Amino acid sequence: MNLKFFTFIALFCISLSTLAQSASSSQRRISWTGFETWSTNHAAKEVISFKNAQFPGNEDLPYFVEKFEKKDNAVYSFSVENPVFQNVTPEEKVYLSTKNIPTNISVSSYVSTDRGKDFSFVQVLPFVKTEEEIQKLVSFDLKVEKLPEPQKTPSSKHTFSNSSVLANGKFVKVKVVETGIYKITYESLKNMGVDPANVKVFGYGGALLEQSFLKPKIDDLPEVAIHMEKGADGVFNAGDYILFYGQGITKWSYDLEKQLFTHTLNHYANEGYYFITSDVGTGKKIQDYAVNVPADANVVNVTDFVDYQVHEVERINLGKTGKVFYGEDFTNKLTYNFPFSFPNLTNDNITVRIDVAAISSDNSSFDLMLGSQIKNIPISRLGADLYQIGKDANVTHTFTSPGTENVDFTLTYKKGNNASRGYLNYLEVSARRKLRMSGSTPLFFRNVDNLDSSKYNKFQILGANTNVQVWDFTDPSNTKRVVTTRNGDLLEFIDSNEQIKQYVAIDPTAKNYLTMEPTPAGTVLNQNLHGLPQAEFVIITNPNFITQAEKLANAHREIDNMTVNVVTSEQVYNEFSSGTPDATAYRWLMKMFYERAKISGEMSSAPKYLLLFGRGTYDNRGLNKNWGDNLLLTYQADMSLDAVKSYVTDDYFGLLDDNEGSNVPANMVDIGIGRFPVVTAEHANDVVEKNISYMKNEIKGNWKNQLTFIADDGDDALHVRQTDSIAQTIFRANPDFQIQKIYLDSYLQEVSASGESYPLARKKLHGMINSGTLMLNFTGHASPLGWTNEQVLTKNDVHKDNMFNSKLPIWVAATCDFIQFDIKEISAGEMVVLNPTGGGIGMYSAARTVYAAQNERINRFFTEELFNRKSGKYPRLGDAVKHSKNSISTEINKLSYMLFGNPALKLNYPEDYKVMTEKINGNLVQEADTFRALSVNSIQGYLVDMNGNLASDFNGFVEVTIYDKYQRIVTLNNHNERNGAFPYYDRPNVLYSGKVEVSSGVFTFTFMLPKDIRYNYGTGRINYYANDTITGKEGQGHFENFIVGGALADVQYETDGPEIQMYLNTPNFVSGGKVNETPVFVAHLSDENGINTVGSGIGHDLKLVIDDDPYSTYILNEYFEADPGSYQKGRVRIKLPPMSIGKHTLTFHAFDMMNNSSQATLDFEVVEGLPTTIYSVKNYPNPVKTETRFVIEHDRPEVILEAKVEIFDLAGRLVFTKQQYNADNLKWDLKDNSGSRVMPGMYLYNVSLKTANSEFTSKANKIIVLGQ
């Protein structure tokens, strides 16, 4: 073999036309990177990797994966030609020796579909094993060949009614638990308000819906055939009843491979449901049917059948993840007995399928016993992987029949050590019984032997009295009465044998044996989801939040001109899962809209976004806790015993193509999905109000140009390397944005008795949150309680009482468990979204344990999509989620990532205009000019629209920030790791920040460079943000064709420092006054030579010191903003962190451009629960015709205030009242509390404010309402 090692060429996809060719081949190369560390919060392991490797299923062998779009309906094969190998290193050989390495190159492929477009994913395992060596692939030709036979594309062929049965009439919902024949008496029907003579039953009960759309699915609610037992008088009246087949929550199906029946328990519901009515047409009755048997037919006598039972008690989910719940706990009690009864048992063997689990550091086992027969079930010990929750075993055993109807099993756990714990999932028993009735008890039976369409079965049932009938309920909604013949107590009938059919022999008159009755569950309001129009955006909400969901929908309709459908989860269950909670019902609702768009040929009408309006739980059935009635269902992984391979995902609800649902990791989502993890009406109100406020885009500023990246320390600089790579990629593609870097290892780490900390990095992070950033992107270790071991961000930090930031970012956290939302405790990630007036507008992170190495790819793809401007427009959040997930193959990590936020929301990108630089110091910018220390410079610029035309209608402001040269910074390697120090480049120094007026699209400004620049020469940078104050439109831009360096000669120096005027919270503040625990500090500065904000000179910073404490010292350079049109005046504004109760002193230091200093001091007293002072309250406009807004001057800026307005008429009667958590957007639409417009005239109003720990304070005024 050729062992030449090729250098890496970036992975690329074959062009879209390639897969339409009959055959093609092109070279691929692999760049091996050796071992990389897969770390989580509590563990790490080494895996072999290469550039752009993927790890399907989170397995620890790397695969070369490539994605192709298919251009036709052909089948393609993929193969490797001309492979070039090299031997693995000795260390790699040791690692791979325990793996299953094939002797030939393994190539596999699968097809996944994205909104009707098919894609082939090719996976190559790049290792082979020879007799003596293991070799790795370094280059190869990937051959793509078109096969002669066209692809047989499976189709679901589902049709949907245009109207639901529930659209009209009265319906009563009833619930069933077990499967069987259910009885509803005449009296019960009367009590339900149903006309017994015309009773009808609709639904299909509680069986779990199939995940695959290729499986049959009943649309809406089918009518169930019923039997009316009318008694001797032949009239349906008192004492009579109806009978129908009811499906409980356990479904049995025949496994052809295993040759036995297996059960499936509905893990979403505790009951199945049906609907009772007498208002919809003629009732459907069970009808007779007989099979025409040819004279020469091959008829087989059937005298026995296979019966089945299961013992499954669901009590505990061992890892609080996944679908699997266990029942009996063998930790203390080592033996349990499980009795089963199979009347009229034959002598055939009994088959048992059992699923057990153990948590043990040593091997352990179970003994399953039937009489003297013992079957041992070994379970391996837990390995070194800390994320293994337990080990399980699923085995099938056969036992000799005991010869009696009592089949009693004993299960004993044999511990590996004293700490071992064992659990039973289920015990499933299949046994063959004689076709013999036991009294009048219904006999359920079926035949599975020798299925053949040319054969017929002659069933012979013994012990049948003269009233016994046989019903065929193979199709439960079309139960039929089989025509039988009788010979004494022998009942016979013949039926075809082409499929497994389900029967029951029943005496419908034996009401004492028909004991199963459904439980009424209330009247159902009319609904018609099937009649809804197509919509871009669908909101599925818990019924408790329908008002808030409708409010959000109306905002999208009005602001975005978007079509929106709002439905409740209960409505979805009623029409798509027979009223039974089932997560797949959400998919079927979306599938209906999706399928209608496909049928119409207008895929543009297919839904694009889905919002799940409600929190969830891993315990969908509510087995362990009283979770309440305010949740939505979650889709959990099948795996429950491995924290890394398990997941909870909302992606499942967006798998809408026909071939999707059965292999969730390999499927591609067709819509953008988000979730509001709300559990109370207050949460719902807060999140909706925050979203609507964001959509109105009323908070302008250059915070929208800021993209902040935070990297954890340690792990050989893994997180900072990943973060810096993504940051640079985003910046290169979007240079109008400004990258802010907070890399923990660049800061001095402090160690104390309470642990390690990064106080300066923490200050920087919270400062960025307060000052504003469009995106906050974190990579590192986290938990539901916060970020990093050093707690740079905690759950307490993001609580609504502590985080008030009106400039809301999208948070991206490439980390573990930060948004774990399906346990009882609310996570820090959820709090970010639930915070009513702070935190973030959305959160994209993981709800489960994920590997750091794979997080980088998820983070990169999502962030790139978030800033991928297609056709001049940025995406909505749901688009970025969808496209980024579909770029990754079968890695489970991606499924744990979810959007907590509105998928139909678009970030407030400044995307309307481009800001251009025309002249510097009067010279055109084609040649680079130089800015020197202490030089006064002028810049002229203009704005253009997206077509490059001068925006002559633009009038407003441009915010300008000028940065010094790049600095090379090397992290400190605080953990003394082998590869811990990482070099990167940043622009930490701001030379000028100010606001400039723009008139008719043109602007000019002058500024002075401080003395404290870095005197070497290098490229500077200008970043622009623009806002048209008339239209509200925004723009951005940048310019880098200039030099910063050197000093201006012949400068005349002066010695006076800046003038300082400062206060806390309000200009009315007087030194020594009282403030709340987190006051806002404001300092107005002026100096003829400008204010120094660079700080590169030692100590020449804008600095605030509280109580002469070095740990309460804050550098405020980045918080300075020059006054519009001036570099000589400006202000600093910052919200101070929580301070202790009592008296304090603060001192503020400032320098001018020539490094002349000034300082000023304030005394103040922090008072707990200090009432808010209202200085004035006004409303605009006044007089008012349509709506007025209340403007309140108070002393509590940047604090969550509960605001209340009360409107009174002149007689003192309360006309209107409104209460909300936002004092800045308090409005009245001139309607009273009943929703009617008030009469013209004068009214009095009272505005009240309070904080979370203070009482209301109030101020009154008057308002004049004009006629319309």
Secondary structure, DSSP 4 states (H G I P E B T S, - for coil): ---PPPPP----PPPTTGGGSSEEEEEEE--EEEEEEEE-SS-EEEEEEETT-B-GGG-SS-BEEEEEE--SSEEEEEEEEEEEEEEPPHHHHHHHTTS---SS-EEEEEEEEETTEEEEEEEEE-EEE-SS-EEEEEEEEEEEEEEEEEP----------SS-GGGSS-EEEEEE-S-EEEEEEHHHHHHHT--GGG-EEE--TTPPPPS-TTS----S-PEEPBEEE-TTTTS--TT-EEEEEE--SEEEEEETTTTEEEEEE-SS-SSEEEEEESSSSSPPB-EEE-----TT-EEEEE-EEEEEEEE----B-TTS-SS--B--BTTT--EEEEEEE-TTB-SSPEEEEEEEEEE-SS-EEEEEEETTEEEEEEEPPP-S-TTB--EEEEEEEEE---SSSEEEEEEEEE-SSTT-EEEEEEEEEEEEEESB--TTS-EEEE--SS--TTEEEEEEEBS--TT-EEEE-SSGGG-EEEP-EEETTEEEEEEE-SS--EEEEE-TT-TTT----PEEEEEEPP--GGGPPP-SEEEEE-GGGHHHHHHHHHHIIIII---EEEEEHHHHHHHHSTTS--HHHHHHHHHHHHHHHHHHT-GGGS--EEEEESB--S-TT--SS---S-B---EE-S--SBTTT--EESGGGG--STT-SSSGGG---SSEEEEE---SHHHHHHHHHHHHHHHHT---SGGGGEEEEEE---GGGHHHHHHHHHHHHHHHH-TTSEEEEEEGGGS--EEETTEEE-HHHHHHHHHHHHH--SEEEEES-EETTEETTTTSEETTTTSTTT---SSPPEEEEESSSTT--SSSSPPHHHHHHH-TTSS-SEEEEESS---HHHHHHHHHHHHHHHT--BTTBPPPHHHHHHHHHTTS-S-THHHHEEEES-TT-------SEEEEEEEETTEETTS-EEEEET-EEEEEEEEE-TTS-B-TT--EEEEEEEE---EEEE---TT--TT---EEEE---EEEEEEEEEBTTEEEEEEE--S-S--S-EE-EEEEEEEETTT--EEEEEE--EEEEEE-SSPPP-----EEEEEESSTT--TTEEE-SSPEEEEEEE-TT-B-----STT-S-EEEETT-GGGEEE-GGGEEEPTT-SSEEEEEEEPPP--SEEEEEEEEEEBTT--EEEEEEEEEE-TTPPPPEEEEEEESSSBSS-EEEEEEES-TTS--EEEEEEE-TT--EEEEEEES-TTSEEE-SB-TTSPBPPSEEEEEEEEEE-TTS--EEEEEEEEEPP-
